[in-house]
Amino acid sequence: MTDVIFLHEPDLTTAEFTDVLERSGLAERRPVANPDRIERMLRNADLITTARLRGQLIGVARALTDFSYACYLSDLAVDKTHQRLGIGRELLARTHTAAGPDTTLILLAAPAAVDYYPHLGMTNHPSCWTLPGTPRSPTLPATGL
């Protein structure tokens, strides 16, 4: 892991992000077939922390935060060929540091990763609730508040 470079990359490209999602296995849970939606996911994130090896993106953490109280880690993806080397742990730590020392880091684990997060010092919180969005037509424009 000594050759891995960690950066904050707010301008990460859709193509690179989608590629690492696919190489990590997380693409099955993300709208990678909809590049416009992936682009919005990137542009509206508050923190994008990356891991690169010889220039190639091998990991990414994408987060939404108020930099004071809460930081929702919406994506933590590491290329399968580079997993179990501490890259995910470092992405998580750097994201948490950038969000601020007082923030609580929150994430929803992929079913296959449920056993991973306790090793990072995270605790399970049984009262999380979700309300899925309604998919809209790809031809409709995104609207803000």
N, C-alpha and C positions, 0 to 999 in steps of 0.2 A: 504494500500500500504506500510505500515511500515515494513512488513516482506519481501518485494520484494528486491532482491539483483540485482544490475546492474553491469555488467562486460563487458570488451572488451575480446571477445573470438575468436581469429583468427583461432583456430582449431575446431570450432563448427562442429559437425558431420552432414553428409548428412541426416541421419535418423532423428535426432532431428529437423533439419531445415525443412525437409519435413513435419514432424508431426505438427509443429507449423503453417506452411503454411496451412495445411489442417484444423486445429482447428480455424484458423483465418478467413477462407473463401478466402484467397488470392491464394490458390492452383489452383483455376479455371483459373487463369491468369499466372501460372508458369508451367514449364515443369516437373512437379513432377513424371510423368511416365518415365522420362529419368534420372536415378540417376547419370549417368556419366556427364550429362550436369549440373545438380544441384551441383555436386562436383566441376566442373570447376567454376561455379558461386561463390561458397564459397572460393575456393583457390585463385581466382583472385581479390577478393574484398580487398580494402585497410583498411576498418573498419567494424568489425562485433560487434555490441553492443547488449547485451542480457539482458533480465529480467528473473529472476528465483524466484520461490516461492517454498520453501522447496526442492530445488534441481531441480524441474521440470521447463523446459523451457516454459515460458508463453508469451514471446515476443522477437522480434528480429528486429534490424535495420541493413541493409547491405548497404554499401556505397562505392563509387569509388571517390577518391579525389586526388588532387595534394598538399593538405595541405597548400595552399597559396591563391588560388583564387576561386576555385569552388569545391563543394562537391555534387555529384549526389547521392541522397538517392534512391537506386533502389528497396529496399524492406522495408516496415514498417508493421510488422504483429504482432497482439496481439490476443491471444486466445479469442474467443468470450465471454467466461465466465468471462474474466477479463477486458473487454473493459469498457470504461467510468469511469475508476478509476485513470486516469492520467499517465498510463504506457506508452502509445504511446507518450505523450508529453515529458516524461522524457527520453525515448529512443532517440527522436529527439534532445532534448537539449544536451544530453551527446555525441551524434554523432557529432553535430555541434561544441561543445567545443573541442572535440578531433581532428576534422579537422582543427581547427584554427580559431581565432577570425575574421580574414579578409576574410574567405571564404563565398561565397554565397551558401546557401543550395538550391538545385534544386530537384524537383521530379515530376513525372507524376502520378496524382491521379487516383485510380480506380474509375470508375463511381459512385459507391455507397459511396465513401468517399469524393467526391468533396466538400461537405459542412463542412467537418471536419477541413480542413486545415486553413481556415480563423480564426478559434477559436484559432489557435496556433500562430497567428500573421503573417502568410504567405499571400502573395498577388498573385493573378492570373496573369499569364504572357501570353498574347494572341499570341505571336509569336514563340511558340515552334513548331518544325517540327520533324517528325520521318520518318525513312526509314527502314521498317521491313527487317530482315534478311531472307535469303533463307534457309529453313530447309535442313540439309544435312543428308545423310544416317547415322544411328547410327554405322555403321561398318567403316566409314571413320575416320581417326585420326584427332584430332584438330590440326590446324596449327597456328603458331604464326607469327608475323611480322619479 
